[in-house]
Amino acid sequence: MGRVVRSRKIWIGIGLFLLGILIPYWLKPQLIGLDQLLQTMNQKTDGSALMVNAFLIVSINTIISIPQFLSVVILGDGMADAFNRSGFRTIIPLTVVPLAYVIVNLITPLNYSFGATDIFLWLMIVVMQKLSKQKLNMGMKLLVFSQLIFGVAWLNQVPFLTPYGFGQGSLSIKIKQVAIQIGFGQVLELYANVLFFIFVASAITLWIYLILYMEKWAISQDLHRAQLEANESRSGREVLHLVHDLKTPLATIEGLVSLMELRWPDPKMREYCQTIYGSINSMSKMVSEILYEDRKNWCELKELIDYIRASRLSGTNSAVDIELEGEPQSSLYINKIRLTRAIINLIDNALDAIQERENGRVVLRAKTSKNVVEIEVEDNGCGISANDVKRIWKTGYSTKNHPGVGLAFVRKVAEGHEGSVNIKSEVGQGTKVWITLPLGESQ
């Protein structure tokens, strides 16, 4: 139920549905001068008045139908997404559109009939929805379906289609009766058919163009992501080769220090050599963690935070507040190098977000509970929109001017440690990203 309440599509669909019901009530015949035009047609034979009335009635029907049909399309999409059932995209239009016509006829004196035209239009929309495979956004659907609805609405003005359920509304019946009486039946039929084919063909052409455009855009995005992943893989291999080559000089240094210790058995020299041994050992562990993603070691939470501080904040002017809540001595079984890179990436993003804020603030916070630790990076910067939050974890997506691979890497690192990463953001208020990891006992 919560997914339904939070669904923007569902609320937009409900709003459009209510608008489609209220429009016929607002567009009274007296308000738009339709009564006067009908009286003119009854009093004298005027082909121009006939065509004006026909165009006006089709326009009215289109204005009424656009929010009704768009509402069920968007509502069906929202319900399908909320309940993960694609059948709602067909069931909702099938049931809600006739309901809209029933309500409209209850609140307005005019007879808006749900007939063959509406069924034909509904079938076209359902088919186009299925074939498009949800590649079109709401703006594209509005553009395509508006032309489609206006074109199909002209079938209501074709006299020979009346026995088949087309144009059963009171206004359409009146127009066709007057047209036949004054000898303009064939003219109205030709006029309506031509406009039907023009607008429907235009809508279908636009629909095909937009689908091809979106497919081309999707392919280009996939190619872009593949290129980024290839570049990242290549850079990773180069780093691995470089890091692997570091082992040779480390071994040489260790051997030379050993010789120095043997040659000069001075207590102070021995102390220095032991310090060098410790540094070599630490560097060797770092090299191993970089070379092997699954190489992990036990590390205290405070030690990790201190390492992050030294790696990112030492020697810079970047102000990041650090808060430790819980047990700083809690143990984590981690690849310290990779996890540090992930957290530094979040810190860099947060610092970018507060660049234009006078009171900008970034907080690195670590909170421990019974079995997990949450490492948070929070800022009070510009924030991220809801649409960007949905796409922000994809490789290649970035809200900056350069391609983004960072947040995809953060998720990969978190999942590699049997953890997860989440984000909460509000435009203008700031962003909080937190990595949840299991503590030593649970591991």
C-alpha positions as CSV (number, residue, x, y, z in Angstrom):
1,M,0.0,0.0,0.0
2,G,2.9,2.3,0.7
3,R,4.2,2.0,-2.8
4,V,0.8,3.1,-4.1
5,V,0.8,6.2,-1.9
6,R,4.3,7.1,-3.0
7,S,3.7,6.5,-6.7
8,R,3.8,9.8,-8.6
9,K,2.3,8.2,-11.7
10,I,-0.8,7.1,-9.7
11,W,-1.4,10.5,-8.3
12,I,-1.0,12.2,-11.7
13,G,-3.4,9.6,-13.2
14,I,-6.0,10.3,-10.6
15,G,-5.6,14.1,-11.1
16,L,-6.0,13.7,-14.9
17,F,-9.0,11.5,-14.4
18,L,-10.8,14.0,-12.2
19,L,-9.9,16.8,-14.8
20,G,-11.4,14.7,-17.6
21,I,-14.6,14.4,-15.6
22,L,-14.8,18.1,-14.7
23,I,-14.0,19.5,-18.2
24,P,-17.4,18.4,-19.7
25,Y,-19.1,20.2,-16.8
26,W,-17.2,23.4,-17.4
27,L,-17.6,23.3,-21.2
28,K,-21.3,23.9,-21.3
29,P,-22.9,24.5,-24.7
30,Q,-23.9,28.0,-23.7
31,L,-20.4,28.9,-22.5
32,I,-18.8,28.1,-25.9
33,G,-21.6,29.3,-28.1
34,L,-22.6,25.9,-29.4
35,D,-26.3,26.5,-28.8
36,Q,-26.2,29.5,-31.1
37,L,-24.4,27.6,-33.8
38,L,-26.9,24.8,-33.7
39,Q,-29.8,27.3,-34.0
40,T,-28.1,28.9,-37.0
41,M,-27.9,25.5,-38.7
42,N,-31.6,24.9,-38.0
43,Q,-32.6,28.2,-39.4
44,K,-30.7,28.3,-42.7
45,T,-28.7,26.0,-44.9
46,D,-25.0,26.9,-44.4
47,G,-22.2,24.6,-45.2
48,S,-19.6,26.8,-43.5
49,A,-21.5,26.7,-40.2
50,L,-21.8,23.0,-40.5
51,M,-18.0,22.5,-40.9
52,V,-17.4,25.0,-38.0
53,N,-19.7,23.0,-35.8
54,A,-18.1,19.7,-36.8
55,F,-14.6,21.0,-36.0
56,L,-15.9,22.5,-32.7
57,I,-17.5,19.3,-31.6
58,V,-14.4,17.2,-32.5
59,S,-12.3,19.7,-30.6
60,I,-14.6,19.5,-27.5
61,N,-14.5,15.7,-27.7
62,T,-10.7,15.7,-28.0
63,I,-10.3,18.1,-25.0
64,I,-12.5,15.8,-22.9
65,S,-10.9,12.6,-24.1
66,I,-7.2,13.6,-23.7
67,P,-7.2,13.7,-19.9
68,Q,-9.4,10.7,-19.7
69,F,-7.3,8.4,-21.9
70,L,-4.0,9.7,-20.6
71,S,-5.1,9.3,-17.0
72,V,-5.8,5.6,-17.5
73,V,-2.5,5.1,-19.4
74,I,-0.5,6.7,-16.6
75,L,-2.7,5.2,-13.9
76,G,-2.2,1.7,-15.4
77,D,1.6,2.3,-15.6
78,G,1.7,3.4,-12.0
79,M,-0.4,0.5,-10.7
80,A,1.7,-2.0,-12.8
81,D,4.9,-0.6,-11.3
82,A,3.6,-0.5,-7.8
83,F,2.3,-4.1,-7.8
84,N,4.7,-5.5,-10.4
85,R,1.8,-6.7,-12.5
86,S,1.8,-5.7,-16.2
87,G,-1.8,-6.7,-16.5
88,F,-2.9,-3.4,-14.9
89,R,-1.8,-1.6,-18.1
90,T,-4.7,-3.3,-19.8
91,I,-7.2,-3.7,-17.0
92,I,-7.2,-0.1,-15.9
93,P,-8.1,1.4,-19.3
94,L,-10.7,-1.3,-19.9
95,T,-12.6,-0.5,-16.7
96,V,-11.9,3.2,-15.9
97,V,-12.7,4.8,-19.3
98,P,-16.3,3.5,-19.4
99,L,-16.6,4.6,-15.7
100,A,-15.5,8.1,-16.7
101,Y,-18.2,8.4,-19.4
102,V,-20.9,7.2,-16.9
103,I,-19.8,9.9,-14.4
104,V,-19.7,12.6,-17.1
105,N,-23.2,11.8,-18.3
106,L,-24.5,12.1,-14.7
107,I,-23.1,15.6,-14.2
108,T,-23.8,17.1,-17.7
109,P,-27.0,17.3,-19.8
110,L,-25.1,16.4,-23.0
111,N,-24.9,12.7,-24.0
112,Y,-21.3,11.6,-24.3
113,S,-21.5,8.1,-25.6
114,F,-18.9,5.4,-25.0
115,G,-19.1,3.7,-28.4
116,A,-17.1,2.2,-31.2
117,T,-14.8,5.2,-31.5
118,D,-13.7,5.0,-27.9
119,I,-13.2,1.2,-28.2
120,F,-11.1,1.6,-31.4
121,L,-9.1,4.4,-29.7
122,W,-8.6,2.3,-26.6
123,L,-7.4,-0.7,-28.7
124,M,-4.9,1.5,-30.6
125,I,-3.5,2.9,-27.4
126,V,-3.2,-0.5,-25.7
127,V,-1.4,-1.9,-28.8
128,M,0.9,1.1,-29.0
129,Q,1.7,0.8,-25.3
130,K,2.7,-2.8,-25.6
131,L,4.8,-2.3,-28.7
132,S,6.6,0.7,-27.2
133,K,7.6,-1.4,-24.2
134,Q,7.5,1.7,-21.9
135,K,10.2,3.5,-23.8
136,L,8.2,6.8,-24.0
137,N,7.9,9.2,-21.1
138,M,4.7,11.1,-20.2
139,G,5.5,14.1,-22.4
140,M,6.0,11.9,-25.5
141,K,2.8,10.0,-24.8
142,L,0.9,13.3,-24.5
143,L,2.2,14.5,-27.8
144,V,1.4,11.2,-29.6
145,F,-1.9,10.4,-28.0
146,S,-3.2,14.0,-28.4
147,Q,-2.8,13.7,-32.2
148,L,-4.2,10.2,-32.2
149,I,-7.3,11.2,-30.2
150,F,-8.1,14.2,-32.4
151,G,-7.7,12.1,-35.5
152,V,-9.9,9.2,-34.3
153,A,-12.5,11.6,-33.0
154,W,-13.3,12.5,-36.6
155,L,-14.8,9.1,-37.1
156,N,-17.8,10.3,-35.0
157,Q,-18.6,12.7,-37.8
158,V,-18.8,10.1,-40.6
159,P,-22.5,9.4,-41.3
160,F,-22.2,5.9,-42.8
161,L,-20.4,4.7,-39.6
162,T,-23.3,5.7,-37.3
163,P,-25.0,2.3,-37.5
164,Y,-21.7,0.6,-36.3
165,G,-21.6,2.6,-33.1
166,F,-19.5,5.6,-34.2
167,G,-20.7,9.0,-33.2
168,Q,-23.7,8.1,-30.9
169,G,-23.4,11.3,-28.8
170,S,-26.2,13.9,-29.1
171,L,-23.9,16.5,-30.6
172,S,-22.5,14.2,-33.3
173,I,-25.9,12.9,-34.2
174,K,-27.2,16.4,-34.6
175,I,-24.3,17.4,-36.9
176,K,-24.8,14.4,-39.1
177,Q,-28.6,14.8,-39.3
178,V,-28.2,18.5,-40.4
179,A,-25.5,17.6,-42.9
180,I,-27.7,15.0,-44.6
181,Q,-30.7,17.4,-44.6
182,I,-28.8,20.2,-46.4
183,G,-27.0,17.8,-48.8
184,F,-23.6,18.1,-47.1
185,G,-23.4,14.4,-45.9
186,Q,-20.8,13.4,-48.5
187,V,-18.8,16.5,-47.9
188,L,-18.7,16.0,-44.2
189,E,-17.8,12.3,-44.7
190,L,-14.9,13.3,-47.0
191,Y,-13.8,16.1,-44.6
192,A,-13.8,13.7,-41.6
193,N,-12.1,10.8,-43.3
194,V,-9.3,13.0,-44.6
195,L,-8.6,14.6,-41.2
196,F,-8.8,11.1,-39.6
197,F,-6.1,9.7,-41.9
198,I,-3.9,12.8,-41.7
199,F,-3.8,13.0,-37.9
200,V,-3.7,9.3,-37.2
201,A,-0.9,8.8,-39.7
202,S,0.9,11.8,-38.1
203,A,0.5,10.3,-34.7
204,I,1.8,6.8,-35.8
205,T,4.7,8.4,-37.6
206,L,5.7,10.5,-34.6
207,W,5.3,7.4,-32.4
208,I,7.6,5.3,-34.5
209,Y,10.1,8.1,-34.7
210,L,10.1,8.6,-30.9
211,I,10.5,4.9,-30.3
212,L,13.5,4.7,-32.7
213,Y,15.0,7.8,-31.1
214,M,14.7,6.3,-27.6
215,E,16.1,3.0,-28.8
216,K,19.0,4.8,-30.4
217,W,19.5,6.8,-27.2
218,A,19.4,3.6,-25.1
219,I,22.0,1.9,-27.4
220,S,24.2,5.0,-27.2
221,Q,23.9,4.9,-23.4
222,D,24.7,1.2,-23.3
223,L,27.7,1.8,-25.5
224,H,28.8,4.7,-23.3
225,R,28.6,2.5,-20.2
226,A,30.5,-0.3,-22.0
227,Q,33.3,2.2,-22.9
228,L,33.5,3.4,-19.4
229,E,33.6,-0.1,-18.0
230,A,36.3,-1.0,-20.5
231,N,38.3,2.1,-19.6
232,E,37.9,1.4,-15.9
233,S,39.0,-2.2,-16.5
234,R,42.0,-1.1,-18.5
235,S,43.0,1.4,-15.9
236,G,42.5,-1.3,-13.2
237,R,44.8,-3.7,-15.1
238,E,47.4,-1.0,-15.5
239,V,47.2,-0.2,-11.8
240,L,47.5,-3.9,-10.9
241,H,50.6,-4.2,-13.1
242,L,52.1,-1.1,-11.5
243,V,51.3,-2.3,-7.9
244,H,52.6,-5.8,-8.7
245,D,55.9,-4.3,-9.8
246,L,56.1,-2.5,-6.4
247,K,56.7,-5.9,-4.8
248,T,60.2,-6.1,-6.3
249,P,61.6,-2.9,-4.8
250,L,59.9,-3.7,-1.5
251,A,61.7,-7.0,-1.4
252,T,65.0,-5.3,-2.3
253,I,64.6,-2.7,0.4
254,E,63.8,-5.4,3.0
255,G,66.9,-7.3,2.0
256,L,69.1,-4.2,2.3
257,V,67.7,-3.3,5.7
258,S,68.4,-6.8,6.9
259,L,72.1,-6.4,5.8
260,M,72.3,-3.0,7.5
261,E,71.0,-4.6,10.7
262,L,73.7,-7.3,10.5
263,R,76.5,-5.0,9.6
264,W,75.8,-2.3,12.1
265,P,74.6,-4.0,15.3
266,D,73.9,-0.6,16.9
267,P,70.8,-0.4,19.2
268,K,69.6,2.8,17.5
269,M,70.2,1.3,14.0
270,R,68.3,-1.8,15.1
271,E,65.4,0.5,16.1
272,Y,65.4,2.3,12.8
273,C,65.5,-1.0,10.9
274,Q,62.5,-2.3,12.9
275,T,60.6,0.9,11.9
276,I,61.4,0.3,8.3
277,Y,60.4,-3.3,8.6
278,G,57.0,-2.2,9.9
279,S,56.5,0.3,7.1
280,I,57.5,-2.4,4.5
281,N,55.0,-4.8,6.1
282,S,52.2,-2.2,6.0
283,M,52.9,-1.3,2.4
284,S,53.0,-5.0,1.5
285,K,49.6,-5.5,2.9
286,M,48.3,-2.5,1.0
287,V,49.7,-3.9,-2.2
288,S,48.0,-7.2,-1.6
289,E,44.7,-5.6,-0.9
290,I,44.9,-3.6,-4.1
291,L,45.9,-6.7,-6.2
292,Y,43.3,-9.0,-4.8
293,E,39.7,-7.7,-4.3
294,D,38.8,-10.5,-2.0
295,R,41.9,-10.0,0.2
296,K,40.6,-8.9,3.6
297,N,41.9,-8.3,7.0
298,W,40.6,-7.5,10.4
299,C,40.5,-3.7,11.1
300,E,39.1,-1.7,14.0
301,L,36.5,0.9,13.0
302,K,38.5,3.8,14.5
303,E,41.6,2.6,12.5
304,L,39.5,2.7,9.3
305,I,38.2,6.2,10.0
306,D,41.8,7.4,10.8
307,Y,43.0,5.9,7.6
308,I,40.3,7.7,5.6
309,R,41.2,10.9,7.3
310,A,44.9,10.5,6.5
311,S,44.2,9.4,2.9
312,R,41.7,12.1,1.9
313,L,41.9,15.0,4.3
314,S,45.5,15.2,5.3
315,G,47.2,18.3,3.7
316,T,43.9,19.7,2.3
317,N,41.7,22.6,3.2
318,S,38.6,20.4,3.0
319,A,36.5,20.6,6.2
320,V,34.8,17.3,7.1
321,D,33.4,16.7,10.5
322,I,34.0,13.2,11.9
323,E,31.6,11.7,14.4
324,L,32.0,8.2,16.0
325,E,28.9,6.8,17.7
326,G,29.0,3.5,19.4
327,E,32.1,1.3,19.7
328,P,35.2,2.7,17.9
329,Q,37.0,-0.6,18.7
330,S,34.5,-2.7,16.8
331,S,36.2,-5.1,14.4
332,L,35.5,-5.2,10.6
333,Y,36.7,-7.9,8.2
334,I,37.4,-5.7,5.2
335,N,39.6,-4.8,2.2
336,K,40.7,-1.5,3.8
337,I,42.0,0.0,0.5
338,R,38.9,-0.6,-1.5
339,L,36.5,0.4,1.2
340,T,38.5,3.6,1.8
341,R,38.3,4.4,-1.9
342,A,34.5,4.0,-1.8
343,I,34.1,6.3,1.2
344,I,36.5,8.9,-0.2
345,N,34.3,8.9,-3.4
346,L,31.3,9.7,-1.3
347,I,33.2,12.5,0.5
348,D,34.3,14.0,-2.8
349,N,30.7,14.0,-4.0
350,A,29.6,15.7,-0.8
351,L,32.3,18.4,-1.0
352,D,31.3,19.1,-4.6
353,A,27.7,19.5,-3.5
354,I,28.5,22.2,-0.9
355,Q,30.8,24.3,-3.1
356,E,28.2,27.1,-3.6
357,R,27.0,27.0,0.0
358,E,28.3,29.6,2.5
359,N,27.5,27.3,5.4
360,G,28.3,24.1,3.6
361,R,29.0,21.1,5.9
362,V,30.1,17.5,5.3
363,V,29.9,14.9,8.1
364,L,31.6,11.5,8.1
365,R,29.7,9.5,10.7
366,A,30.2,5.9,11.9
367,K,27.4,4.3,14.0
368,T,27.6,0.8,15.4
369,S,24.7,-1.3,16.6
370,K,24.5,-5.0,17.6
371,N,25.6,-6.6,14.4
372,V,26.3,-3.9,11.9
373,V,28.0,-0.6,11.4
374,E,26.7,2.3,9.3
375,I,29.3,4.6,7.7
376,E,27.5,7.8,6.6
377,V,28.5,10.7,4.5
378,E,26.1,13.6,4.9
379,D,26.0,17.1,3.4
380,N,23.7,20.1,3.4
381,G,24.4,20.8,-0.3
382,C,22.2,21.1,-3.4
383,G,20.6,17.7,-3.1
384,I,19.6,15.2,-5.8
385,S,16.2,15.0,-7.5
386,A,14.0,11.9,-7.2
387,N,14.6,11.0,-10.9
388,D,18.4,11.3,-10.5
389,V,18.3,9.1,-7.4
390,K,16.8,6.3,-9.4
391,R,19.6,6.4,-12.0
392,I,22.5,7.5,-10.0
393,W,23.9,4.0,-9.3
394,K,24.2,3.2,-13.0
395,T,27.7,3.1,-14.5
396,G,28.1,6.1,-16.7
397,Y,25.5,8.3,-15.1
398,S,26.6,11.5,-13.5
399,T,25.1,14.8,-12.4
400,K,28.5,16.4,-13.1
401,N,30.1,17.4,-16.3
402,H,32.2,14.2,-16.5
403,P,31.2,10.5,-16.8
404,G,30.5,8.9,-13.5
405,V,31.7,5.5,-12.4
406,G,32.1,6.3,-8.7
407,L,28.7,5.4,-7.2
408,A,28.5,2.1,-9.2
409,F,31.9,1.3,-7.6
410,V,30.7,2.2,-4.1
411,R,27.8,-0.3,-4.5
412,K,30.1,-2.9,-5.8
413,V,32.5,-2.5,-2.9
414,A,29.6,-2.6,-0.3
415,E,28.1,-5.8,-1.8
416,G,31.6,-7.3,-2.0
417,H,31.7,-6.9,1.8
418,E,28.3,-8.5,2.3
419,G,26.8,-5.1,2.9
420,S,24.6,-2.5,1.2
421,V,24.5,1.2,0.3
422,N,21.5,3.5,0.5
423,I,20.8,7.2,-0.2
424,K,18.4,9.8,1.0
425,S,18.3,13.2,-0.7
426,E,16.1,16.2,-1.0
427,V,16.7,19.0,-3.5
428,G,17.9,22.1,-1.7
429,Q,18.3,20.3,1.6
430,G,21.2,17.9,1.2
431,T,22.1,14.3,0.7
432,K,23.0,11.4,3.0
433,V,24.6,8.2,1.7
434,W,25.4,5.3,4.1
435,I,27.1,2.0,3.7
436,T,25.9,-0.8,6.0
437,L,28.5,-3.5,6.9
438,P,28.4,-6.5,9.2
439,L,30.5,-6.3,12.3
440,G,33.1,-8.9,13.3
441,E,30.9,-11.1,15.4
442,S,28.3,-11.5,12.6
443,Q,31.0,-12.2,10.1
